[in-house]
Amino acid sequence: MVEPGIEADAGSENDDDPENDTGVAFYTALAQETGGPVLEIACGTGRVSLPVARLGFAVTGLDMAPAMIARARRKSVGLAVRWVEGDGRLLPLDERFRLIFLTGNAFQQFLTNADQAALLAGAHAHLDDAGLFAFETRNPLWSIPRTRAAQDAAIASARLRGDFFALLETRDEEQVWQTYTDSRGREVRESFTQAYDQIAQILRLTYYRRWREGDAERTKVTHEALRYTFPEELTALLQHHGFTVIRRYGDWQLEPVSVASMSIIVVCRKRV
């Protein structure tokens, strides 16, 4: 569900970095708990699928971006991984899995009620009766009981870890996100503006990547839209689609969800 040229491009600089471990330990532990086979929806280049496969589990990774699937195949020679180009709303598979998961906040790429319903219906149909379905999504952040400087510092710290978090508000001025060296050795400066649609619960982002080629400055502009779902709304949505939430966390350290949590992480069983 990622728009080509956004996360595929941004993530390519660090998705092989062993320190970029967001969610890897969590989902590999779930694979060990449930056993295979395992399905990752919106798998990207296999950042999490590959560590799961290295544990010996049969893994299927599905993504709708051909370039990501192609890169995942190049990275997985010798592993029991099947890569499938497809849409998470229309799962083209005729089997059941003991673990189905999404990570990288991919749930937020399903923008409409119909998108979310199709994803959850497909996950329910493909999940083994004894299996687990899990994913994380960013906790909608409004004004929380901190000073604005503390809020900005917490968000800046998250971005240093490679995560994107933002208060749900419109900011027309560009905000600096990160600076990195790309595969061509260029220093790339990245900033963004944001506009929040309170009715649709969608944050629309415009990214600006700037670098120099000789005496000229180059700019690449890309766009992304993220759907935000509130904690109790998410629980009700999952229940409506035949799941029971058995665990819910606010971060990868397994702390409870709170007003200041950056994430909502859910682990579900299907009702049968």
QUIWODA-V327746 format. One record per pair of residues at least 12 apart in sequence whose C-alpha atoms are under 7 Angstrom apart, sorted by the first residue. I is the first residue (numbers start at 1). J is the second residue. Records with the same first field share a line. If there is no record, write none. Layout:
BEGIN
I=J + J
END
This chain:
BEGIN
1=42 + 64 + 109 + 110
2=109
3=224
6=222 + 223
13=182
15=47
16=47
23=252
24=48
28=52
31=52 + 99
34=98 + 99 + 131
35=98
36=57 + 58 + 97 + 98 + 99
37=57 + 58 + 59 + 97 + 98 + 99
38=58 + 59 + 60 + 97 + 98 + 99 + 100
39=59 + 60 + 61 + 97 + 99 + 100 + 101
40=60 + 61 + 62 + 100 + 101 + 102
41=61 + 62 + 63 + 88 + 101 + 102
42=62 + 63 + 88 + 102 + 106
43=61 + 62 + 63
44=63 + 68 + 69
45=68 + 69 + 71 + 72
46=72
49=61
50=76
53=79 + 80 + 81
54=79
58=80 + 81
59=80 + 81 + 82
60=81 + 82 + 83
61=82 + 83 + 84
62=83 + 84 + 85 + 86
63=84 + 85 + 86 + 87
64=85 + 86 + 87
65=85
66=85
69=83 + 85
88=119
89=115 + 118 + 119 + 122
90=122
91=122
95=126
96=126 + 127 + 128
97=126 + 127 + 128 + 131
98=127 + 128 + 130 + 131 + 132
99=131 + 132 + 133
100=127 + 132 + 133 + 134
101=133 + 134 + 135
102=134 + 135
103=135 + 136
105=136 + 137 + 138
107=137
108=137 + 226 + 227 + 228
109=226 + 227
110=227
111=226 + 227
120=241
121=241
124=270
129=270 + 272
131=269
132=267 + 268 + 269
133=267 + 268 + 269
134=266 + 267 + 268
135=265 + 266 + 267
136=263 + 264 + 265 + 266
137=263 + 264 + 265
138=262 + 263 + 264
139=230 + 261 + 262 + 263 + 264
140=168 + 228 + 229 + 230
141=167 + 168
142=167 + 168
144=259 + 260
168=196
169=195 + 196
170=194 + 195 + 196
171=193 + 194 + 195
172=193 + 194
173=193
174=191 + 192 + 193
175=191 + 192 + 193
176=190 + 191 + 192
177=190 + 191
178=190
186=211
187=211
188=209 + 210 + 211
189=209 + 210 + 211
190=207 + 208 + 209 + 210
191=207 + 208 + 209
192=205 + 206 + 207 + 208
193=205 + 206 + 207
194=206
201=227 + 228
202=225 + 226 + 227 + 228
203=225 + 226 + 227
204=224 + 225 + 226
205=223 + 224 + 225
206=221 + 222 + 223 + 224
207=221 + 222 + 223
208=220 + 221 + 222
209=221
231=264
242=270 + 271
243=268 + 269 + 270 + 271
244=268 + 269 + 270 + 271
245=266 + 267 + 268 + 269
246=267 + 268 + 269
247=266 + 267
248=264 + 265 + 266 + 267
249=264 + 265 + 266
250=262 + 263 + 264 + 265
251=263 + 265
END
